[in-house]
Amino acid sequence: MDVIPMGSSWLFPEERPWVIQQLLNFGLIKYDNRRELPLKSGGKTDIYINLRDARNNPKAISFLATLFATSLQRLDATRDVSRFVEVPDSVSCFAGSLAVLVDMPYLTIREQGKEGRVADAKVIGTSIKGERVVILDDVITNGASKIIPHQKCAELGLDNQALVVLVDRQQGWQQHLLKAGIRMPVWAGMTLDDVRRYLIETGIMQRCALDVERLNPIILALDGKSWDEILPIIDELRVTGCILKVNDLLFNEGIEYLLPKLTTYGRIMADLKIHDIPNTAANIAKRLLVCPPWAVTVHGSGGGGMIKAVVDALAATDTKVLVVTVLTSIDKETCEEIYTCLPLDQVARLAEIAYRAGAQGLVCSPEEVADLRAKYPDMTLVTPGIRSVGQDADDQKRIATPAKAIANGSNHLVMGRQIFGAPDPVAEVKRLLKEELNITL
């Protein structure tokens, strides 16, 4: 059996789809396209892993015992684990079968003890002080339910090597455990993102209703955020149909890694702002063929030949080539300094170059969108610099409200700081759609 270092997943990538499908076959995964499944924490989710129901099927019990035996066999040999600890109730139904498979004794540690017992009400089984153990559970969310078992192991003098779970729901357990003073390695077979991606890619679940995606004009700018920071937000926003704009994250994570993962949560605007000689621009664009996004951006100032090279490189896909005209951070004075003309004139010049080169859309400020809509009725017009009334303009110079930009001809509105700066980004997106754009999803 292969030994996998702690820090990676204990299931290989090629094993995860089979495991997920088995869980589905045994009815141990519940899913809901509307993301309305209730959680113990009071929130809602689209996917719920429920190993407790394995009790209904001996074959499911055998499957889970074999699966978790794999995790124990793949532990780093230097850890020399001699006992596992199960946390009721998810592991309880197959803990005995697992102990037989791996020839290893186990303890049961309850979060809440039962009253009236002669023995320790929180612990079932005996252990030897100094033993190396691992705690087993089905999933980890914020880590709160894992604190008591870890502390009880310490009280018993056990050396807890890790928490081994099947699924990491990626809900902030790292920060929660550190705050509690616990530095316990967590080893998951896969993430909830892995499960979600499989269900959506196979058509078992729907990423978002097509009519909802069509109605929502918001492009969410995921600027300056890590994958772990954006995941909880795009998870909740998936059903609203926002387009997801990435630039620095795309560079950091890599095109081939990030695009397939991010496509699970929405259409992607790969904001690469390509600007190079035609051959290099085409080579960059070809990198997108691994998972063609909804759109890619190129700088209009790169010229018609460069734009056409990108258009040709993506001709076999549905990816839109959006030509960036004059950045919304550029005011009149700066535009005259760079281009020796006013923004509207330069935007018009670059738009004409983009149109002749075969681009499908333009990126412009709200100040130019009405003129461009009149001249190019069929092009996709994307406008950054969108702010609600009373919001700080930050470094944007040519701005407008969402409603005004749409009224002037914008197809899509790029928004980031207003949404991420809100106390509840998800609620802010829903408010913008309902109250300012009169869109009911």
C-alpha positions as CSV (number, residue, x, y, z in Angstrom):
1,M,0.0,0.0,0.0
2,D,1.4,3.4,-1.0
3,V,2.3,5.8,1.8
4,I,1.0,9.4,1.3
5,P,2.6,12.3,3.2
6,M,0.4,14.2,5.6
7,G,-0.7,17.5,4.1
8,S,-2.1,15.9,0.9
9,S,-5.3,14.0,0.5
10,W,-5.3,10.3,1.4
11,L,-7.3,9.5,-1.7
12,F,-5.6,9.8,-5.0
13,P,-7.3,12.1,-7.5
14,E,-8.2,9.2,-9.8
15,E,-9.8,7.4,-6.8
16,R,-12.2,10.2,-5.8
17,P,-14.8,9.9,-8.6
18,W,-15.2,6.2,-7.9
19,V,-15.6,6.8,-4.1
20,I,-18.1,9.6,-4.7
21,Q,-20.2,7.4,-7.0
22,Q,-20.2,4.6,-4.5
23,L,-21.4,7.0,-1.8
24,L,-24.2,8.1,-4.2
25,N,-25.1,4.5,-4.9
26,F,-25.4,3.8,-1.2
27,G,-27.5,6.9,-0.6
28,L,-24.8,8.5,1.6
29,I,-24.8,11.8,-0.3
30,K,-27.8,14.2,-0.4
31,Y,-27.7,17.1,-2.9
32,D,-30.0,19.9,-3.8
33,N,-29.6,22.3,-6.8
34,R,-31.4,25.1,-4.8
35,R,-28.8,24.8,-2.0
36,E,-31.5,24.4,0.6
37,L,-30.3,21.4,2.6
38,P,-30.2,22.5,6.3
39,L,-27.0,22.2,8.4
40,K,-26.6,21.7,12.1
41,S,-25.0,25.1,12.3
42,G,-28.2,26.7,11.0
43,G,-26.8,27.4,7.5
44,K,-27.8,25.8,4.2
45,T,-25.8,23.7,1.7
46,D,-26.2,22.0,-1.6
47,I,-24.4,18.7,-0.5
48,Y,-24.6,16.7,2.7
49,I,-22.5,13.7,3.4
50,N,-24.3,11.3,5.7
51,L,-22.3,8.2,6.6
52,R,-24.8,7.4,9.4
53,D,-27.2,5.9,6.9
54,A,-24.7,3.1,6.1
55,R,-26.5,1.3,9.0
56,N,-29.2,0.5,6.5
57,N,-27.0,-1.5,4.2
58,P,-24.3,-4.0,5.2
59,K,-22.6,-3.5,1.9
60,A,-22.3,0.2,2.6
61,I,-20.7,-0.7,6.0
62,S,-18.2,-3.0,4.3
63,F,-17.4,-0.3,1.8
64,L,-16.7,2.4,4.4
65,A,-14.7,0.1,6.6
66,T,-12.5,-0.8,3.6
67,L,-12.3,2.9,2.6
68,F,-11.1,4.1,6.0
69,A,-8.8,1.1,6.3
70,T,-7.0,2.6,3.2
71,S,-6.5,5.9,5.1
72,L,-4.9,4.1,8.1
73,Q,-2.7,2.0,5.8
74,R,-1.5,5.1,4.0
75,L,-0.5,6.9,7.1
76,D,3.2,7.7,7.3
77,A,4.8,4.6,8.8
78,T,6.8,6.7,11.3
79,R,3.6,7.6,13.1
80,D,3.2,4.0,14.3
81,V,-0.5,4.3,15.2
82,S,-1.7,1.5,17.4
83,R,-5.3,2.6,18.1
84,F,-8.0,4.7,16.4
85,V,-10.6,6.9,18.1
86,E,-14.1,7.1,16.6
87,V,-16.5,10.1,17.2
88,P,-20.1,9.0,17.2
89,D,-22.3,8.7,15.3
90,S,-21.0,8.7,11.8
91,V,-18.1,6.2,12.2
92,S,-19.9,4.0,14.8
93,C,-21.7,1.9,12.3
94,F,-18.5,0.6,10.7
95,A,-15.9,1.1,13.5
96,G,-16.0,-2.6,14.5
97,S,-15.6,-3.8,10.9
98,L,-12.7,-1.4,10.5
99,A,-11.0,-2.6,13.6
100,V,-11.1,-6.2,12.3
101,L,-9.8,-5.2,8.9
102,V,-6.8,-3.3,10.2
103,D,-6.3,-5.5,13.3
104,M,-6.4,-2.4,15.5
105,P,-8.4,-1.7,18.7
106,Y,-10.4,1.5,19.1
107,L,-12.0,3.9,21.5
108,T,-15.3,5.8,21.3
109,I,-15.2,9.3,22.6
110,R,-18.5,11.2,22.8
111,E,-18.8,14.9,22.7
112,Q,-21.5,14.7,25.4
113,G,-21.3,11.9,28.0
114,K,-24.4,9.8,29.0
115,E,-25.5,10.1,32.6
116,G,-25.6,7.3,35.1
117,R,-22.7,5.3,33.8
118,V,-20.2,3.6,36.2
119,A,-17.4,4.0,33.7
120,D,-16.3,7.3,32.1
121,A,-19.4,8.5,30.4
122,K,-17.6,10.1,27.5
123,V,-15.2,7.1,26.7
124,I,-16.0,3.6,25.7
125,G,-13.0,1.2,25.7
126,T,-9.7,1.2,27.4
127,S,-6.4,2.6,26.3
128,I,-2.7,2.6,27.3
129,K,-1.0,5.8,28.2
130,G,1.4,6.9,25.5
131,E,-0.3,5.1,22.7
132,R,-0.3,6.9,19.3
133,V,-3.8,7.3,18.0
134,V,-5.8,8.9,15.2
135,I,-9.3,10.3,15.5
136,L,-11.7,9.3,12.7
137,D,-14.8,11.1,11.6
138,D,-16.9,11.6,8.5
139,V,-16.4,15.3,7.8
140,I,-14.8,18.4,9.2
141,T,-16.6,21.8,9.0
142,N,-15.3,24.5,11.4
143,G,-13.6,22.0,13.7
144,A,-15.7,22.7,16.8
145,S,-16.9,19.1,17.3
146,K,-13.4,17.8,17.1
147,I,-12.1,19.8,20.1
148,I,-13.5,17.6,22.9
149,P,-12.2,14.3,21.4
150,H,-8.7,15.8,21.0
151,Q,-8.7,17.1,24.5
152,K,-10.0,13.8,25.9
153,C,-7.2,12.0,24.2
154,A,-4.7,14.4,25.9
155,E,-6.4,13.7,29.3
156,L,-5.9,10.0,28.7
157,G,-2.3,10.5,27.9
158,L,-2.7,9.5,24.3
159,D,-0.5,10.9,21.5
160,N,-3.0,12.1,18.9
161,Q,-1.3,12.0,15.5
162,A,-4.1,13.4,13.3
163,L,-7.7,13.7,12.6
164,V,-8.6,11.6,9.6
165,V,-11.9,12.5,7.8
166,L,-13.4,11.5,4.5
167,V,-14.5,15.1,3.5
168,D,-13.2,18.5,4.3
169,R,-16.1,20.9,4.0
170,Q,-13.5,23.8,3.9
171,Q,-15.4,26.0,6.4
172,G,-12.6,27.5,8.4
173,W,-11.5,24.7,10.8
174,Q,-7.9,25.9,10.6
175,Q,-8.6,29.2,12.3
176,H,-11.1,27.7,14.8
177,L,-8.7,25.0,16.0
178,L,-5.8,27.4,16.3
179,K,-8.0,29.8,18.3
180,A,-8.7,26.9,20.6
181,G,-4.9,26.3,20.9
182,I,-5.1,23.0,19.0
183,R,-2.4,22.1,16.5
184,M,-3.8,18.9,15.2
185,P,-3.0,17.7,11.7
186,V,-6.2,17.1,9.6
187,W,-6.0,14.5,6.8
188,A,-9.0,14.4,4.4
189,G,-9.7,12.0,1.6
190,M,-11.2,14.8,-0.5
191,T,-12.9,18.2,-0.2
192,L,-16.5,19.2,-0.6
193,D,-15.3,21.0,-3.7
194,D,-14.2,17.7,-5.2
195,V,-17.6,16.2,-4.5
196,R,-19.4,19.2,-6.0
197,R,-17.2,19.3,-9.1
198,Y,-17.9,15.6,-9.7
199,L,-21.7,16.0,-9.3
200,I,-21.8,19.1,-11.6
201,E,-19.4,17.7,-14.3
202,T,-21.4,14.5,-14.5
203,G,-24.7,16.3,-14.8
204,I,-26.0,14.9,-11.5
205,M,-26.3,18.4,-10.2
206,Q,-26.8,21.7,-12.1
207,R,-24.2,24.5,-11.7
208,C,-27.0,27.1,-12.1
209,A,-30.2,27.3,-14.0
210,L,-29.5,28.6,-17.5
211,D,-32.2,31.3,-17.3
212,V,-30.8,32.5,-14.0
213,E,-27.3,32.8,-15.5
214,R,-28.8,34.7,-18.4
215,L,-30.6,37.2,-16.2
216,N,-27.7,38.0,-13.8
217,P,-25.4,40.8,-15.3
218,I,-22.9,40.9,-12.4
219,I,-19.3,40.0,-13.0
220,L,-17.8,39.4,-9.6
221,A,-14.2,40.6,-9.5
222,L,-12.2,38.1,-7.4
223,D,-9.2,40.4,-7.2
224,G,-6.6,40.1,-4.5
225,K,-8.3,37.0,-3.0
226,S,-6.9,33.5,-2.4
227,W,-8.8,30.4,-3.3
228,D,-9.6,29.7,0.4
229,E,-11.0,33.2,0.7
230,I,-13.3,33.1,-2.3
231,L,-14.5,29.5,-2.0
232,P,-17.1,30.1,0.7
233,I,-18.5,33.1,-1.1
234,I,-18.7,31.6,-4.6
235,D,-20.1,28.4,-3.1
236,E,-23.2,30.4,-1.9
237,L,-23.3,32.6,-5.0
238,R,-23.2,29.7,-7.4
239,V,-27.0,29.5,-7.7
240,T,-27.3,33.2,-8.5
241,G,-25.4,33.0,-11.8
242,C,-22.6,35.6,-11.3
243,I,-19.8,35.5,-13.8
244,L,-16.4,35.2,-12.0
245,K,-13.6,37.4,-13.1
246,V,-10.1,36.3,-12.2
247,N,-6.6,37.8,-12.9
248,D,-4.0,37.6,-10.2
249,L,-5.6,34.4,-8.8
250,L,-5.3,32.9,-12.2
251,F,-1.6,33.7,-12.4
252,N,-1.0,32.4,-8.9
253,E,-2.9,29.1,-9.1
254,G,-2.3,28.4,-12.8
255,I,-4.7,28.2,-15.7
256,E,-4.8,24.4,-16.0
257,Y,-5.5,24.1,-12.3
258,L,-7.9,26.9,-11.5
259,L,-10.2,27.1,-14.6
260,P,-11.6,23.6,-14.2
261,K,-12.2,24.1,-10.4
262,L,-13.7,27.6,-10.8
263,T,-16.0,26.6,-13.6
264,T,-17.9,24.5,-11.1
265,Y,-19.1,27.8,-9.6
266,G,-19.9,29.9,-12.6
267,R,-18.9,31.2,-16.0
268,I,-15.4,32.6,-16.0
269,M,-13.9,35.8,-17.3
270,A,-10.2,35.2,-17.6
271,D,-9.0,38.7,-17.2
272,L,-5.5,38.1,-18.6
273,K,-5.4,41.5,-20.5
274,I,-3.2,39.9,-23.1
275,H,-0.8,42.4,-24.7
276,D,2.1,41.1,-26.7
277,I,3.2,40.2,-30.2
278,P,0.5,38.2,-32.1
279,N,2.4,34.8,-31.8
280,T,2.8,35.1,-28.1
281,A,-0.7,36.3,-27.6
282,A,-2.0,33.3,-29.5
283,N,0.1,31.0,-27.4
284,I,-1.3,32.5,-24.2
285,A,-4.8,32.1,-25.5
286,K,-4.2,28.4,-26.4
287,R,-3.6,27.7,-22.7
288,L,-7.3,28.3,-22.2
289,L,-8.3,25.4,-24.4
290,V,-7.9,23.1,-21.4
291,C,-11.2,24.6,-20.1
292,P,-12.4,27.4,-22.3
293,P,-13.8,30.3,-20.2
294,W,-16.8,32.4,-21.0
295,A,-14.5,35.3,-22.0
296,V,-10.8,36.4,-22.1
297,T,-9.6,40.0,-22.1
298,V,-6.9,41.5,-24.4
299,H,-5.6,45.0,-24.6
300,G,-6.9,46.9,-27.6
301,S,-3.6,48.9,-27.7
302,G,-1.9,45.6,-28.8
303,G,-3.4,46.2,-32.3
304,G,-5.7,44.4,-34.7
305,G,-3.1,41.7,-35.6
306,M,-2.8,40.7,-31.9
307,I,-6.5,40.7,-31.3
308,K,-7.1,38.6,-34.4
309,A,-4.4,36.1,-33.3
310,V,-6.3,35.5,-30.1
311,V,-9.7,35.3,-31.9
312,D,-8.3,32.7,-34.2
313,A,-6.7,30.7,-31.4
314,L,-10.1,30.4,-29.7
315,A,-12.2,30.1,-32.8
316,A,-13.3,26.5,-32.1
317,T,-14.6,27.5,-28.6
318,D,-17.5,29.7,-27.4
319,T,-15.0,31.9,-25.5
320,K,-15.6,35.6,-26.2
321,V,-12.6,37.8,-26.8
322,L,-13.2,41.1,-24.9
323,V,-11.1,44.0,-25.9
324,V,-10.1,46.4,-23.1
325,T,-10.3,50.0,-24.4
326,V,-9.3,52.6,-21.8
327,L,-9.0,51.5,-18.2
328,T,-11.6,53.0,-15.9
329,S,-8.8,54.2,-13.6
330,I,-7.6,56.6,-16.3
331,D,-9.0,60.1,-16.2
332,K,-9.0,62.7,-18.9
333,E,-5.5,64.1,-18.0
334,T,-3.9,60.7,-17.8
335,C,-5.5,59.7,-21.1
336,E,-4.2,62.8,-22.8
337,E,-0.7,62.0,-21.3
338,I,-0.8,58.4,-22.6
339,Y,-2.8,58.6,-25.9
340,T,-2.8,62.4,-26.6
341,C,-6.5,62.4,-26.8
342,L,-9.7,62.3,-24.6
343,P,-11.0,58.9,-23.3
344,L,-14.0,58.8,-25.6
345,D,-11.9,59.4,-28.7
346,Q,-9.4,56.7,-27.7
347,V,-12.1,54.2,-26.8
348,A,-13.8,54.8,-30.2
349,R,-10.5,54.2,-32.0
350,L,-9.7,51.0,-30.1
351,A,-13.3,49.7,-30.5
352,E,-13.1,50.1,-34.2
353,I,-9.8,48.1,-34.3
354,A,-11.4,45.4,-32.1
355,Y,-14.5,45.2,-34.3
356,R,-12.5,44.8,-37.5
357,A,-10.3,42.1,-35.8
358,G,-13.4,40.0,-35.0
359,A,-13.6,40.5,-31.3
360,Q,-16.9,39.7,-29.7
361,G,-17.0,42.4,-27.1
362,L,-15.5,45.5,-25.5
363,V,-14.5,46.5,-22.0
364,C,-15.2,50.2,-21.4
365,S,-16.2,52.7,-18.7
366,P,-19.9,53.6,-18.2
367,E,-19.2,57.0,-19.8
368,E,-18.5,55.5,-23.3
369,V,-21.0,52.6,-23.2
370,A,-23.9,54.4,-24.7
371,D,-21.9,55.5,-27.8
372,L,-20.5,52.0,-28.3
373,R,-23.9,50.4,-28.0
374,A,-25.3,52.7,-30.7
375,K,-22.4,51.8,-33.0
376,Y,-22.0,48.1,-32.2
377,P,-25.5,46.8,-31.3
378,D,-24.4,43.2,-31.3
379,M,-21.2,43.3,-29.3
380,T,-21.0,42.3,-25.7
381,L,-20.2,45.4,-23.6
382,V,-18.6,45.0,-20.2
383,T,-18.3,47.9,-17.8
384,P,-16.1,48.1,-14.7
385,G,-16.3,51.2,-12.5
386,I,-19.7,50.3,-11.2
387,R,-20.7,51.8,-7.8
388,S,-24.0,52.2,-6.0
389,V,-25.0,55.7,-4.8
390,G,-22.9,56.6,-1.8
391,Q,-20.1,54.1,-2.4
392,D,-16.5,55.2,-2.5
393,A,-15.1,55.4,-6.0
394,D,-11.7,54.1,-4.8
395,D,-9.2,54.3,-7.7
396,Q,-11.9,54.4,-10.4
397,K,-12.3,57.7,-12.3
398,R,-15.1,57.1,-14.8
399,I,-18.0,55.4,-12.9
400,A,-21.8,55.0,-12.8
401,T,-24.5,53.2,-10.8
402,P,-25.5,49.7,-11.9
403,A,-28.9,50.9,-13.1
404,K,-27.5,53.7,-15.2
405,A,-24.9,51.5,-16.8
406,I,-27.5,48.9,-17.8
407,A,-29.8,51.7,-19.1
408,N,-27.0,53.0,-21.3
409,G,-26.3,49.7,-22.9
410,S,-24.0,47.6,-20.7
411,N,-24.5,43.8,-20.8
412,H,-22.4,43.1,-17.8
413,L,-21.2,45.0,-14.7
414,V,-17.9,44.3,-13.1
415,M,-18.1,44.8,-9.3
416,G,-15.8,43.7,-6.6
417,R,-14.9,46.0,-3.7
418,Q,-18.4,47.1,-3.0
419,I,-19.5,43.4,-2.7
420,F,-16.5,42.1,-0.8
421,G,-16.5,45.1,1.5
422,A,-20.1,44.4,2.5
423,P,-20.8,42.7,5.9
424,D,-22.5,39.9,3.9
425,P,-21.2,39.7,0.2
426,V,-23.9,37.2,-0.7
427,A,-26.7,39.4,0.6
428,E,-25.2,42.4,-1.2
429,V,-25.3,40.6,-4.5
430,K,-28.9,39.7,-4.0
431,R,-29.8,43.2,-2.9
432,L,-28.1,44.7,-6.0
433,L,-30.1,42.4,-8.3
434,K,-33.4,42.9,-6.6
435,E,-33.4,46.6,-5.4
436,E,-31.2,48.3,-8.0
437,L,-31.6,46.2,-11.2
438,N,-35.2,44.8,-10.5
439,I,-34.0,41.3,-11.3
440,T,-35.8,38.4,-9.5
441,L,-34.0,35.1,-9.8
